[in-house]
Amino acid sequence: MSYELPKLPYDANALDPIISKQTIEFHYGKHLQTYITNLNNLIKGQEFENMPLEEIIKKSDGPIFNNAAQTWNHIFYFESFTAKDKAEKTPSEKLSMTINKKWGTLEKFKEEFSNAAISIFGSGWAWLAKDNNDELHILKESNAGTPLTKNLIPILCFDVWEHAYYIDFQNRRADHINSLWNIVNWNVISNRFQA
């Protein structure tokens, strides 16, 4: 099996100015493509060659894990967004109720999630994930970390590697994180929760 860069569900300039066309071209088109190319080269002739990506992540370590997880994380991340004028402002009723049960309000959840993302030291990912009881958890993962290795189901992630925001926001990670809420595709996030 050979992995390929999937087509984005929006145009390269659709998320501008929050994620510019230039960032999409570099971050999605070049950076993610490098992870995919590396992964394909690493798994060729290995036990992982015909495994689904999620299974590779759960069973591998070292360079294979890093490239598999970063491939999966990035695709999941980019599929979480939509053009600002098309973005649903709130999650589904079921997800909203679950968020409100844990954090009180959607705004309070966004604040806690943003703070988690902003406070990650160095490179990594902020995740919203659910367990088998549909309880939600915010996780801070460094480098290629993912909830998949903790038997949790990912719902939403924000990338806080510098390459995710440096072209558009330079060193202003907090401004970038807070702006991402304007392009979150709550339809996608809600469907992930309810799947």
N, C-alpha and C positions, 0 to 999 in steps of 0.2 A: 504494500500500500504506500502511495506517495501523497503527502499532504500538499495542498495548494492554497494560495491566498484567496479567500472568498471575496465576492463582490460586495461592496458596501451597500446597505439599504438606503443610501441617500447620496447626493452628489458631493464631490470633494469640497465644494464651497458652501455646503448647506449649513454647517455649524459655525460659520464665520460671524462675528469676530471671536467667539469663545474658543473654538478650535478652528484655526484658519486653514485655508486650502494648503498653504505651505506646510503646516504641521501635519495635515493628513498625508501629504505627499511624502514627507520624511518619516513620520512616526508609523503610519500604516503601510505606505507603499514600499519603503526601504527597510525600516527597522524591523517590523514584523516579518517582512519577507526574508530577512536574514535569519531570524529564528526558525522559520519554516524550512529554509534551505539547509541550515545546520542540522535540524532534526532529521530530515530525510537522509542526509549523509551519515548521521550517527546510527540510525536504526537499520540501515541497509545490511542484510545478512544476519541481523541480530534477532533474538527472541521477540523483540518488540515490533518487528517490521510490519506485521499484519494486525496489530492490536488497535482498538479505538484509542483516541487521544486520552480520554479520561482514565483508561486502564493503564496506559503507559505512565501517566502521572502518578498513579497509586502504587505502581510496582517498580519504578526506576529511582535512581539517584544520580548525583553528579551531573555531568554535562547533558545527558539524555533527559533527566528530570528538568533541568533548568530550561532547556529549549522547548520541551513539550509543554511545560507549565506556562512559559511566557507566550507560546503560540496560543494556547487555550485562553489564558487571561486576556490577551490583547483582543482576540476576536470577540469574546464575551463583553469586554469594555466598549469597543466601538459599536457593537450592536445594541448598546444601552441608550443610545442617543437618537435624536431626531431634530429637524430644523426647529428653531425657536418658535416660529409662528404655527408649527404643527404639534407642538408638545402639549400633552395632557397635563394639567396643573396638579392633579391629584391621583393617587392610586385608586384601584378598584375598591368597592365597599368592603370586601373581605380583607384585603390587605390593609386598608385604612383602620379597620376595627382592630386588627392584630397589632399594628403600630401604636394605636392609641392606648391599647391595653398595656403595652410595655413602657411607652415613653410619654403618654399623656396626650400629645398632639403631634401632628406631622411636623410642625415647625421645631418642636423640641427634639424629635428624631433627627431632623436635618442638622440641627446644631450639634448634636452628639456625634453624628457621623462625620460631619465636617471637621470637628475638633480632633477626632481620631485620625483622619487623613492628614491634617495639618501637622499633627504631633509625631508622626512617624519619623524616626531619625534615619536620615539617608534615603535610600530607594526602597520602594515597596508599593503595597496596595492596601486600601481600605475596603472592607467587604461587609455587605449585609448578607447573611445566610440564615437558613432555617434548619432546624433539626427535624427528626422524625415525628415530633409532636406539633409541628408547625410553629414552634417558638422561634422568635427572631433573635439573632445575635450580631453585634458589630465586632469585627475582628480587624486587628492591625497585623499585617503580614509583611515581612521584609523580603527584598529581592524577588524571587519567583513564587513566594508563598501563595497558597490557595486553600480555600475551605474543603476542597475535594479530598485532601489528605487527612482531614479530620472527620470524614463521613458526614459532612454538612452539605446542604444544597445551596449553591450560590444564587443570589437574587440580584445583586447590584455590586459594582465595584468602581472605585476611582483610582486611577493610576497616579502615583506620586513620584515616579521616576522623573528626574529633571527634564528628560527629553519630551515628556508629555506636555509640558507647558512653557519651556524656556523661550521658544521662538515668539510666543504671543504674550507671555507675562513675565519674562526674565526670572528674577528671583522671588516674585510675589506669589508664592504657592497658595497662600490663603485666598487671595483674590481669584485665582484660577479655580480653586475648589468651590468657593461660594458661587461662582458664575456657572458651574456645571449644572446646578439645579435647574437652570433655565432651559436646558436642552435634554434633560432626562426624559426618556420615552416611558412614561408610567404604564402605558398599555403593555409594553414588553415586560417590564418589571413585574406587573401584576400577574401576567400569564406565567412567568417563571415561578412565582409564589404558588399559584393555584395548580400548577402541573403536578 
